[in-house]
């Protein structure tokens, strides 16, 4: 799939208000994902292999690590952690950011796959702002960003 078609596919999914945004696997070409959750073990930084956004919930999958037990405890406590951010870089042509507030961990699901043990972290939030920023080949911004805010 060309970079342009990939961006169009993501935009088509993202522009439906409150609908589902599904990312391709993070190892697809130069597509990169990173995530940060305030108040989580090991600094709350993750490198997801995929993610899913559906209305008031974002889930992402990453390789199981030593933060798993702490994440499970936070899910059981069901307390608000603050903010979370998920960034996507699409083949150097755009950056998409999901900035969430009022975040808590709804669940942690362990799974085994062809790449070994992985876990899916499910976040619920009160608000998310989706921002699409087109980029030039040199990485500089290519025009103004486009944003949409979804609130519970």
Secondary structure, DSSP 8 states (H G I E B T S, - for coil): --HHHHHHHHHHHHTSTT-EEE---TTSTT-EEEEEETT-GGGGEE--SEEEEETTEEEEEEE--TTHHHHHHHHHHT---EEEEEEEEETTTEEEEEEEEEEEEEEEEEEEETTEEEEEEEEE-SEEEEEEEEB-TTS-B-S--EEEEEE-
